[in-house]
Amino acid sequence: MPDLVLRSVRQPGDTSLSDLHITDGVITQIVPTTKTDAPNLDGRTVIPGLWDEHVHLTQWALAGARFDLSAAVSARETLELVRAQVAPSGRPTPLIGVRFRDAVWADLPTLRGLDEVTQGHPTALISHDLHCVWINSAAAEQFGVPVDESGLLREQAAFELTIALGQLPDSEVDTLAAQAGARAAARGVVGIVDFEMTWNRDAWQRRIAGGFDFLKVEAGIYLADFDRAVAERMHTGDRSADTRGLLSVGPLKLLIDGSLNTRTAFCVDEYPVGGHGVLAVSEDELTEILVAARGEGLLPAVHAIGDAANTVALNAFARAAARADPASGAAAARADPRGREGQASVFGRIEHAQFLQPADFARFARLGVIASVQPEHALDDRDAVELNWSAGADRVFALRSLLDAGAILAFGSDAPVAPLDPFTAMSAATSRARSDGREPWRPDQVISRAQALAASARGRTRLKVGDVADIAVLDGDPLTVSDATFERMPVAATLLAGRATYGAALMAG
């Protein structure tokens, strides 16, 4: 007998009703609906459970407790928002704001301006892309970091301070992480790839041991911990013991350039403010890292945003592939087996792939490199793109061009940069617009709903017999609802291996 039957459901595009039989967490039958005492889902649509392929979960969890600066359109407006947060009596802990966007400001951040409004209270403002922090003198003194007259820390200095700002008691952070996990499950999410900048495995083992059971987690490894991961015989895709199958080893993450907001993404053309951005890892160095990662069974995930950086990354993947040992290649392919017929085994990922040279689109498919992209960034960054990359704006967030060239897309949010909500990402990809009245941006790059769903569900758009019962139950067909409904798609329930992580009352009804 099945453990659970989902009765009277539809798959995307279907008009007829089916019953899904689930035994031991696996779909064992999909048959025409019969009248039984099983849960009646009344014609709701079921889809494969959704994944967010790029998350900074701790930062996303912490961001909910910090004040939002995204509405500010200038440094002056940002300072006024900060002023309103400064209590007359002061605060015992640093004041932390998030999501400012100085790339589109006409005025500039200054150390003096932030000092004047914060009255000596340590203050740190984290940019929306996490690559920049605006701090005052009190915070610089408290955390022992040098700062110039701009008050801005960029790239590695910003990352280090952001990590320091999150050093709270484990119990406090774990509670926030559980709340974030519950919110993700409520949006149909069954798994995340977590790229938090830390030794991630231990934190997740602790959380799962403490009762976290909302999501599957693939915990990324950063290059600084490569030797430790090798010493502990960690391979991408390996499941951690004693985590109920929820935790596995994620990709090896390495950053080779910066971001658009900081104007540190490495680009062919010069920025209006000068410079071409920053290349943190040379092509030769990157090639050696990719070869080493593949040899150790770790799937490389290369952060590349600028067009020049993406060319460097693809060049390095090509050179590494030419030197690949077939045995190590098989290990890497098993770690992420989403290749297509006629395409090379999956060799790695490029995280973001925001800005590309025309000749590079086809190289993703040819080299077996997944484009791990965040579609909502297109709408967040459209003004910054037009200001800084206008000469090549037709090659920015070019999802249609990537698909047409045969690339595999994997959608994520980069939360807290964008909300951890796959429907937000899918809506951005399929409409290139929000319900805010602005015209669609570069609508020639839209993709279909089915293609967006596949990019959010690891290549799947429909459930089939033999699938693990990771399922999202929706109050509408994602292929046919309006754009406005799709953007905020109502999720009725989420199942993880047949267990309700959201909507348990509906499943019991």
N, C-alpha and C positions, 0 to 999 in steps of 0.2 A: 504494500500500500504506500502511496506517496505521502510524504510528510506534510505537503501543502499543495493545494490546487488553487491557482488563480483563475477564476471562472469569469467568462464574459469579458474578454479583453480583445483588443485589436493591436495589430502591429502597424507601423507607419504605412499609410497608403491603403490599408485593407478596409473593406466594407463588411466582411463577414467576421463573426465572433469566434474566438477560440478559447480553450481551456489549457493552461500550462500546468503540467504535473512536475513537482519538484521533490526529489528524493536525495537525502544526504547532501543537500546544497547544490545539486545539479539538475538541470532541466532534463527530464526523462521522456516526456511526451508533450506534443502540441497537437491537440485534436479539436474537431468542431465542438462547440459548446454543448454541454449536456446539463440537465437540471439535477444538481446535487446540493448538498449542504455546505459545499466549500464556499470560501469568501466570494461574494458577487461583486465584481468591480465595475459592473454596469456600463460596459462599453468603453472604459478608459483605455488609453493607448499605453502599451508597454514598449520600452526601448532598452537596449543594453545600458548598463550603468555607466555613468560618465566619469572621465578622468580629467584632472587638471595636471598637465604635464610639466608645469613650472611654477612652483610655489615657494615662498619663504614663510613657512607656517608660523614660526614664532613671531616674526615681524608683523604678520597679518593679525595674529592674536593680540599683540601689544598695541597695534594701531587703533583698535577699538577703544582703548582707554586714553588716547591722546587727542589733542584738538586739531581739527581739520583746517588747513589753509588753502584748499584748492580753489575757493571762490575768489581769492585775491588776484587781481590782475596787475599789480605793481608792488614794488618793494614798500611803498608808502602804505598801501592798503594792508599789506601783511603786517607791518608794524602796528597798525591800529588794531588788528585782530589780536596781536600779542599783548598789546597794552590792556585790552579788556580782560585778559586771562591772569594778569599779575595782581595778586591779592595785596592789599595795603600792608598787611602784616607779614608778607613773605610766605614762602613755602618751604617745608623741610626737605623736599626732593627737587631735582631739576624740573623745570617746566619744559615739556617736549611737544612740539607741533609737527605735523606731517603734511606732505603733499603740496609743497609750494613749487612753482614752475618759473624760475627766473629766466629761462630761455626766451620767454615771450614778453618780458617786462621792458618798458622803455627806460626806466630808472634802474639803478644798481643797488644791490645789497651793500651795506657798510657795517663795519664793526661798531662805529660810533653811533649809528642810528639805532642798532639793537641795544646797545648799552643804555642809551637814553630812556628807552621805554621800559626796560626790565628792572631798573632801579637796583642793580647789583645782584639780582637773583639769578642763579645759574640757568641759562636757557639754551636749548638746542632745537633747531628747526631742520627736519629731515626732508629732503626733496622727494618729489613723487617717484623718481626712479631709483632712489636709495644711493645714488652716486655722489651726492653733495649734502653737506650739513652746514647750516649757517649758525654760528655760535657767538655768544657774547664773551666779554673778557672774564666774567666770573666763572663760566663753564670751562673756558680755556685753562684757567688757573686750577679749577677743581680736578680736571681730568689730565692736567699736565701736558697739554698739546700746544704747539706754537701756532699762532694765527696772524695773518697780516691784516691790513686795514679794511679788506673786504669782509672779513669775518667768515670766509668760506673755506671749508675743508673739502677736498675733492678726492675721488677714487679711494685708494687704500687708506688714507687718513680718515676719510668719511666712513668707510666700512668699519674700521677699528673703533671709532667713537660710537657708531650705531650699536655695535656688539656690546660695548661697555655700558651704554644706556639701558640695555636689556638685562643687565645682571641683577635680577630679582630672585627672591627665594624660589627654589624649584616648585614648591607647592603652589605658589601664586601663578607662575608661568604655566604650569600644567593645568590649572583650573581654566585659565584663559584659552589654552590650546584645546581643551575639551569643549569649551563653548564654541570655538571656531569650527571644530569637527562636526558638532551638531548642526551648525548653520550650513556647512557644506553638504551634509547628508540631506538636509531639507531642500537642497537644489538639485537632487538626483546624483550627487557625486558619490562614487564608491571607492575612488583611489586618487592619490596625489603623488607626484614626484617632488620631494621636498629638498630644496637647495639652500636651506639655512646655512649660513656661514659658520659652521662649527663642526665638531666631531658628532655627527648627527645620530648615529646608531644608538649610543648609550641613552640619550634623552628619550628616544622613542621606546626603547626597551623598558625604561622606567615608567613611561606614561601608560604603555599597554599593560604592564604588570599592575599598575594602579587602577585599571578599569577602562582605559580608552579603547573603544571598540567601534567607532563610527566609520572608519575608513581603512583601506589598505594603504600602506605607506612604503614608497621606495625612497630610501634615505640616501641622498647624494653624498659623494665624497669630494672634497676639494683637493687640489694639487698638493697643498701643504701637508696633507695627511696620506699621500700616496704610499710612502714607505710603510707607514703603520698598517694601512689596508693590506698591502702585500704580505707583511709579516704575519698578519692574522688570517691570511688565506681567504680574503674576501673577493668575491666575483659578482659582477652585476647579475642580478636575478636570483642569487642565493637567498633562501629564506632564513631568517634568524630563528634560532631555537627558542621555544617557550614563549612565542608571541602569537599563538593561535592562528598562524598563517597570515597575520596582518602586516608583518614587517619583512622587507627584503632589501637587499643591497641595490642601490640605485647607480646612476652613471657617475663617472669621474668628471667633475666640473672644472673647467679652467677658463679664465678670462683673458682675452688677448687685446681688447680695446675697451673704451669707456661707454659713454651714452650720448644721446642727442642733447638732452637738457644741459649737460655740462659742457657740450661741444668738445667732448673727448673721444667720441666715436671716430675711428680712423677712416678717413675719406680720401678719395682721389682728388677732389676739388677742395680748395681752401674755404674755410668758413668766412662769413662776413666780418667776424671779429678777429680773424687771422688764424693761421695754423691749420693743420690737417687732422688734428686730434692726436691720439696717443696709441701707438702699437706697443703693448706691454710684453709681448712674446714674439720673437722673430720667427720667420717661416722655418728656418733650420731647427730652432729650438722646439717649435711646435711639432715638427715631423718626428723628432726623437721621442717626444712625450707620447704621441699617438702610437708609435711602434711599441713603446714600453707598455702602454695601457693595454693594447690589444694582446700583447704577449702574456699579460697577467689576467686576462679575462675580464677587464673593466671596459665598459662601453664609454668612449669619450664623448663629452658634451661640451662643445666649444662656444663660449659667449663671443659672438661677433655681430656688431650692429652696423658699422659703417661699410660702404661698398668696398673700400680697399681692404678692410679687415676680413670680409667674407671671401674675397679672392685669396688672401693669404691662407685662410682656413681651408678652403677647397684645394689649393695647391698642396698644402701639407697632407691632407687626406689622400690625394692622388699619389704623392711620393711615398707615404706610409703604406698604401695598398700595394704598390710595386714591390715593397720589401716584406710583405706580410708572409708569415708562416701559415700554411693552410690549417694546421691544427689550432693555432690561436685564433684564426679567423672564424672557425666553426664555433668556438666558445663565445666569441663576441656576437655572432649571428643568433645563437641560442638565447642570448641575453635579451634580445629585442627582435623576435622573429616576424617582423612585419614587412618583409620584402614582397615585391610584386613579381608576377611572372615576367621574365625577361629583364629583370633588374638585378643588379649585384646584391649580395647579401648585405644586410644592414651593417655598416661599418662604423657609424657614429651619428651624432646629432650636431646641428648648429643651433644654438639657442638665440632666438630673436630673428636673425636673418632679415633685418628690417630694410636694408638698402643694398641693392645688388647691381652689378654690372650686367649688361645684356647677355654676354657670353656665359655667365655663371648659372643661369636658371637651369639649363639642361644638365649641368654637372652634378646637381643633387641626385638625380635619378641614376646617372651613369656611375657615380661613385658609391651609391647606396648610403647617402647621408640624409637623415630625416631633417626636415625644416620644422623645428620646434618654435612655433610662432604664437604671438599674443595679439589677436585681431583687435581687441579693444584699444590697444595702444595707437592704432591708426587714427581713431577718433580723438583720443587724448592729445596726440602729438601733431595733428594736422596743421595747426598754426605754426608750431615750431619747425615743422618740415618746410612749409612755404617760406619761412624766414631764412632758414639755414641750408636747405637742400633743394631749393626751387629748380635748379637746372636739371635735376634728375628725379623730380617728384613722381614721375610716372613709373619709377622703378622702386618705390617705397611701399612696403606692406603689399607687395604684388602677389597676392595669393592666387589669383586666376592664372597669372603667368607661370607660377611655380607648378600648379596642377597641370596646366597644358603641356608643360615640359616633362611631366611624368614624376614629379617629386611626391613624396609622402609628406603630408602635413600632420602635425601633432599640435593640438591647441592647448594653450594654458593661459593663465592670467598674470603671472609674475606678482601675485598678491604679496604685499599690499599695494603694488603699483596700480593694479586694477582689481575690482572685486573678485573674490573666489566664487565665480558663478559662471558655469559653462554656457548658459543661455545668453548672458551678456556678451561673451566672446563670439558665439555662433551668430547672434544677431548682427554684431558689427561686421562679421565676414560676409553675411548674406544681404545686407542692406547698405553698408558703408554710411549709415546715418543713425541718429538717435531721434527720439520723439521730442526734440527741442526746437524744431522749426528750421534748423539749418539744412541746406541742400546736401544730398549725399556727396561724399568726398571721393573722387576718383572711382565713380561707379563702374567703370570698365573692368575693375578688379573684383567685382562681386563673384561669389561662388554659390552653388545651389545649397538648399537646406540639407539634402542627403549627403552632399560632400562635407558640409560642416559637421553633421552628426558623426560621420565616419572619423573625422579628425578629432572629435571629442570622445570617441568610444573605441579607440585603438583599432580603427579600420572597420568596425561593424556598424550596421544600420538596423539589423534585425536579429532577433533571438532565434536560436536553433537548438535542436536536441543535442545534448552533450555539453552545452555551455554551462559554466558555473553560473548559478542563479544570482548574478549581480544585475539588478533590474531597477529601472526608474519607472514609476507609474505616473502618467501625466493626465491632466484634465483636458486634453485636446491632442489632436494629431499634429506633430511638429512640422509635417510637410505641408499642411493646409491652413493653419491658423493665420491670422493677420500678423503683420510685422510687429505691431504694438503688443499683441498677446505673446508672440514668440520671444520678444525681448524680456518679458517678465513671466515666462511660461509657468503656469501653476503646476506644482509637483504634489501629487497626492500621497505618494509613499516611495520609499527607497529600500531595496533589499540587498543585503550583502550575504552571498551564499545562502539565500533563502531566509535570512533572518532580517527582520525589520529594523533598520536604523533610523527610520523616520516613518511616521504614519502607522504605528503599530495598531492603533485603534481600528483603522480601516482594514488592516490585515486580519484582525480578530473578528470583524463583523460578519 
